[in-house]
Structures are given as structure tokens and as C-alpha cells.
């Protein structure tokens, strides 16, 4: 692991800490059922916090899986996967607030994101 990888990981964890503080502030100060915008604000904050939190974890998992070798594009992949997780969490929260969330729909959206990520990863991999 190089110093830039360590700095980026720590920076993302610090950004996740700030995002979790924002989630806590919204959770204590705003009623999500008071207005539609409050629910969307909470969903966006929660999706951002979780998405940024898992980005360095995705990179570290790939780094460990590849026998401690960092390839070019691994950070891009980790950031993209964290963004998928953040968007899914935000969509699930909004669906839950509107009363339309069902496990079947949630599993379908997860499968859709998984297929999209596998397609994007397979298209960008040039390792032999």
C-alpha cells in the first residue's frame, strides 16, 4: 500500500465521519414525515454516509484479494461500487418513507446494480 492509497482511505473515512455527523443532526433535528423534502434530505444524507463509508472498504477488499497489489483503476472501481451502495440506500429510504418498499423490489434493484457493476467491471478489465 502506497502513501497516496493510505491518504485517500483516511480522507474517505474522515468524509464518512462528517457525513455521519450530518445524518445524526438530521435524525435528531428534522422529522422526516413533516415534509417531503425532509425525507429526501435524510435519504440523501444516509446514502452519502454509507456510500462514502464503504468506498475504502471496497478498495481494501480488492487489495487483499489481489495479494496486496494495487492495480490502476482499483480506486475508480471502489468509488463506483460505493456510489452504487449509496444510491441503493437512498432509494430504499425514500421508498420506505413513501410506504412502497417491498423486499422483492429491493432484491430486484440490488440484482440490477450487481449486473450493471459486473458489466462495467468486465468491460474495463485488461489484466491477463
Backbone bond lengths (Angstrom), bond angles and torsions (degrees), N, CA, C in turn:
res aa  C-N    CA-C-N  psi(-1)  N-CA   C-N-CA  omega(-1)  CA-C   N-CA-C  phi
1 X - - - 1.447 - - 1.527 107.41 -
2 X 1.315 115.55 129.06 1.455 120.48 179.43 1.519 110.21 -88.44
3 X 1.318 115.12 168.62 1.471 120.51 -178.52 1.522 111.36 -64.04
4 X 1.338 117.45 -36.28 1.471 118.85 -179.48 1.526 111.10 -67.10
5 X 1.328 117.22 -35.13 1.466 120.46 177.07 1.522 110.37 -66.06
6 X 1.313 115.77 -41.49 1.460 120.79 178.63 1.526 110.64 -64.34
7 X 1.339 116.63 -43.60 1.471 120.37 178.83 1.523 111.63 -63.59
8 X 1.331 116.40 -42.36 1.466 119.37 179.75 1.529 110.73 -65.70
9 X 1.320 117.55 -40.82 1.468 120.77 177.71 1.523 110.97 -61.60
10 X 1.325 116.00 -48.17 1.468 119.30 179.84 1.525 111.48 -65.82
11 X 1.334 117.26 -36.31 1.460 120.18 176.99 1.519 112.24 -64.18
12 X 1.326 116.08 -41.40 1.467 119.21 178.08 1.524 111.66 -67.99
13 X 1.334 116.91 -38.40 1.467 118.75 176.08 1.527 111.15 -65.31
14 X 1.334 117.35 -36.06 1.468 120.19 176.78 1.527 110.71 -66.98
15 X 1.339 116.56 -41.54 1.466 119.90 176.75 1.522 110.49 -63.59
16 X 1.329 117.06 -37.22 1.469 120.57 177.09 1.521 110.50 -65.28
17 X 1.328 117.45 -38.24 1.466 120.29 176.65 1.518 112.05 -61.29
18 X 1.333 116.18 -43.12 1.470 120.05 176.90 1.526 110.03 -64.00
19 X 1.336 116.55 -41.85 1.468 119.87 179.75 1.529 110.99 -63.86
20 X 1.337 117.71 -36.62 1.466 119.85 177.64 1.517 111.56 -68.92
21 X 1.316 117.42 -33.23 1.474 120.06 174.88 1.524 109.73 -64.49
22 X 1.338 116.77 -40.77 1.471 120.41 176.89 1.525 110.47 -63.68
23 X 1.326 117.45 -41.28 1.471 120.84 177.42 1.521 110.40 -61.01
24 X 1.330 116.56 -44.17 1.464 119.91 178.12 1.513 112.48 -62.35
25 X 1.336 116.82 -41.24 1.468 120.49 178.72 1.523 110.61 -64.12
26 X 1.321 116.67 -42.93 1.470 119.73 179.16 1.522 109.81 -66.43
27 X 1.331 116.60 -40.46 1.466 119.96 -179.49 1.513 113.73 -63.61
28 X 1.333 116.60 -34.53 1.464 119.76 -178.85 1.523 113.42 -88.46
29 X 1.327 117.61 -27.40 1.458 120.00 -171.83 1.520 115.03 -105.21
30 X 1.315 118.40 -18.26 1.470 120.80 -173.66 1.519 109.35 -122.22
31 X 1.328 116.28 133.60 1.458 121.62 174.86 1.527 107.77 -89.73
32 X 1.341 119.05 117.11 1.461 120.20 -175.85 1.525 113.90 -66.42
33 X 1.315 117.01 -19.27 1.462 119.54 179.72 1.528 112.19 -93.05
34 X 1.347 117.77 -1.96 1.459 120.35 -179.19 1.524 111.64 -71.03
35 X 1.315 116.83 -38.03 1.464 120.67 176.33 1.519 108.83 -151.05
36 X 1.290 115.26 160.92 1.463 119.51 -179.49 1.527 111.02 -66.56
37 X 1.319 116.50 -35.57 1.461 119.64 -178.58 1.524 111.64 -67.08
38 X 1.313 118.20 -32.37 1.466 120.98 178.60 1.525 110.43 -65.09
39 X 1.315 117.73 -38.91 1.460 121.36 177.51 1.515 111.90 -65.62
40 X 1.329 116.45 -42.11 1.462 120.16 177.98 1.525 111.31 -66.46
41 X 1.316 116.78 -37.04 1.465 121.23 178.14 1.528 110.57 -63.96
42 X 1.322 116.68 -44.81 1.459 120.73 177.36 1.519 112.32 -64.67
43 X 1.333 116.39 -40.54 1.466 120.04 178.96 1.525 110.91 -64.60
44 X 1.323 116.86 -42.39 1.465 120.43 179.12 1.524 110.93 -65.24
45 X 1.322 116.72 -40.98 1.466 119.97 179.83 1.525 110.99 -66.15
46 X 1.315 117.19 -42.95 1.463 120.74 -179.97 1.531 111.05 -67.81
47 X 1.318 117.13 -42.77 1.468 120.35 177.41 1.515 112.01 -62.32
48 X 1.337 116.67 -40.59 1.464 120.52 178.01 1.522 110.99 -65.58
49 X 1.316 116.87 -44.50 1.465 120.34 -178.44 1.528 111.15 -62.16
50 X 1.300 117.34 -46.90 1.460 120.09 -178.33 1.526 110.68 -70.40
51 X 1.331 117.04 -41.36 1.462 120.40 179.59 1.517 112.86 -61.25
52 X 1.331 116.99 -45.88 1.464 120.66 179.81 1.531 110.33 -70.04
53 X 1.304 116.76 -31.02 1.466 120.53 -179.96 1.528 112.35 -67.98
54 X 1.323 118.49 -35.32 1.464 120.18 -176.72 1.520 113.63 -89.52
55 X 1.343 118.25 -11.83 1.467 119.64 -179.81 1.532 112.96 -57.27
56 X 1.333 119.32 -53.46 1.472 117.12 178.48 1.524 112.71 -67.11
57 X 1.323 117.80 -25.88 1.465 119.79 177.55 1.523 111.07 -68.56
58 X 1.336 117.06 -38.62 1.464 120.39 175.28 1.529 110.36 -63.28
59 X 1.340 117.16 -42.02 1.458 119.72 179.01 1.526 110.81 -64.57
60 X 1.319 116.59 -44.16 1.463 119.77 -179.67 1.527 111.93 -64.92
61 X 1.309 117.71 -35.43 1.466 120.88 177.38 1.529 110.43 -65.34
62 X 1.331 116.85 -43.75 1.462 119.89 176.84 1.515 112.28 -66.00
63 X 1.315 116.45 -38.44 1.466 121.90 178.42 1.526 110.61 -62.50
64 X 1.309 117.29 -42.73 1.459 121.07 178.77 1.530 111.12 -70.76
65 X 1.317 117.32 -37.75 1.456 121.37 -178.98 1.535 111.31 -67.27
66 X 1.328 117.40 -30.26 1.463 122.37 -177.78 1.523 111.77 -93.70
67 X 1.308 117.12 24.57 1.467 124.03 177.16 1.519 111.81 58.64
68 X 1.327 115.51 47.20 1.464 124.04 175.37 1.523 112.56 60.59
69 X 1.350 115.63 38.52 1.457 121.40 174.55 1.522 107.00 -118.88
70 X 1.328 116.81 126.24 1.458 121.62 178.40 1.527 108.84 -97.74
71 X 1.300 116.37 119.19 1.457 121.65 178.41 1.519 110.07 -95.04
72 X 1.330 115.17 157.46 1.453 120.01 176.13 1.526 108.46 -65.36
73 X 1.307 116.88 133.97 1.456 121.87 179.62 1.518 114.19 95.55
74 X 1.316 117.61 -6.18 1.463 119.75 179.72 1.529 111.61 -65.95
75 X 1.332 116.58 -38.57 1.469 118.72 178.32 1.518 110.76 -66.91
76 X 1.325 116.86 -38.41 1.470 119.86 178.37 1.533 110.66 -61.99
77 X 1.328 115.30 -42.13 1.464 120.30 177.39 1.523 111.68 -63.16
78 X 1.318 116.67 -43.45 1.469 120.83 -179.20 1.521 110.96 -65.49
79 X 1.325 116.85 -40.69 1.469 120.24 178.74 1.522 110.62 -66.59
80 X 1.334 116.50 -40.31 1.469 119.96 178.19 1.531 111.04 -63.98
81 X 1.323 117.03 -42.25 1.467 120.14 179.50 1.524 111.36 -67.26
82 X 1.324 117.07 -38.59 1.459 119.91 175.37 1.521 111.68 -64.04
83 X 1.333 116.14 -36.56 1.468 119.65 177.26 1.530 110.73 -65.19
84 X 1.344 116.77 -40.04 1.468 119.80 176.34 1.529 110.47 -59.01
85 X 1.324 116.40 -45.87 1.470 120.28 -179.01 1.525 109.94 -63.36
86 X 1.330 117.72 -43.67 1.457 121.19 179.75 1.521 112.63 -62.36
87 X 1.319 116.43 -43.15 1.474 120.08 179.21 1.523 110.41 -65.45
88 X 1.326 116.80 -42.89 1.470 119.16 179.06 1.523 111.61 -62.30
89 X 1.311 117.39 -42.24 1.472 120.45 178.76 1.529 110.11 -62.67
90 X 1.317 117.25 -44.85 1.466 120.24 -179.98 1.530 110.84 -62.76
91 X 1.321 116.86 -42.02 1.474 120.08 178.98 1.527 110.49 -65.13
92 X 1.335 117.38 -41.43 1.462 120.00 178.75 1.527 111.59 -63.32
93 X 1.327 117.54 -39.65 1.465 120.56 179.85 1.524 110.04 -65.85
94 X 1.327 117.23 -43.73 1.472 120.07 179.59 1.522 110.36 -64.76
95 X 1.332 116.63 -41.61 1.462 119.06 177.86 1.523 111.20 -63.21
96 X 1.310 116.68 -39.51 1.475 121.00 179.20 1.525 111.00 -65.71
97 X 1.339 116.50 -41.79 1.470 119.43 179.02 1.525 111.68 -64.01
98 X 1.327 116.52 -34.33 1.464 120.06 -179.91 1.526 112.77 -85.97
99 X 1.321 117.06 -3.79 1.462 120.57 176.87 1.506 114.50 76.85
100 X 1.333 118.56 22.21 1.454 120.56 -178.04 1.527 112.47 -113.83
101 X 1.327 117.93 5.04 1.459 119.60 -178.99 1.514 110.55 -74.36
102 X 1.330 114.96 132.25 1.458 121.71 173.13 1.523 107.69 -135.37
103 X 1.323 117.85 146.21 1.468 119.39 -177.53 1.529 114.02 -57.12
104 X 1.320 116.68 -34.73 1.459 119.69 -179.99 1.532 110.91 -64.29
105 X 1.312 116.28 -41.78 1.467 120.19 178.42 1.522 110.00 -66.83
106 X 1.322 117.06 -40.65 1.461 120.95 178.10 1.522 111.86 -61.40
107 X 1.324 117.09 -45.28 1.462 120.58 178.08 1.520 111.70 -64.50
108 X 1.328 116.79 -37.26 1.461 120.08 177.47 1.526 110.76 -63.65
109 X 1.329 117.32 -43.76 1.463 120.23 179.39 1.525 111.54 -65.77
110 X 1.323 117.46 -37.71 1.467 120.96 176.44 1.526 110.04 -64.30
111 X 1.330 117.20 -43.62 1.464 120.65 178.46 1.523 110.91 -64.03
112 X 1.328 116.80 -38.91 1.460 120.80 177.84 1.528 111.37 -62.10
113 X 1.324 116.70 -44.86 1.467 120.76 178.37 1.531 110.52 -65.78
114 X 1.326 117.16 -38.82 1.463 120.86 179.39 1.525 111.17 -63.49
115 X 1.327 117.14 -45.04 1.464 120.81 179.36 1.524 110.56 -64.75
116 X 1.325 116.81 -41.00 1.467 119.90 178.12 1.527 110.63 -63.33
117 X 1.313 117.77 -42.44 1.470 121.13 179.91 1.523 111.35 -67.23
118 X 1.311 118.25 -41.10 1.466 120.69 177.78 1.523 109.98 -63.51
119 X 1.318 117.40 -40.13 1.457 121.11 178.30 1.518 110.95 -64.59
120 X 1.322 117.47 -45.39 1.460 120.30 179.22 1.527 111.90 -66.46
121 X 1.307 117.68 -37.46 1.458 121.50 179.83 1.527 111.04 -70.11
122 X 1.322 117.77 -41.57 1.467 120.91 -179.26 1.528 110.85 -67.09
123 X 1.325 116.58 -33.12 1.460 119.79 179.81 1.512 113.59 -74.72
124 X 1.335 117.91 -22.35 1.462 120.21 -175.68 1.522 112.76 -105.02
125 X 1.317 118.51 1.69 1.459 121.01 -177.11 1.521 109.24 -90.80
126 X 1.337 116.03 121.88 1.459 120.78 177.07 1.520 110.90 -123.27
127 X 1.303 117.51 33.44 1.464 120.58 179.49 1.518 109.43 -94.43
128 X 1.292 116.40 143.36 1.450 120.76 -176.80 1.433 115.67 -87.46
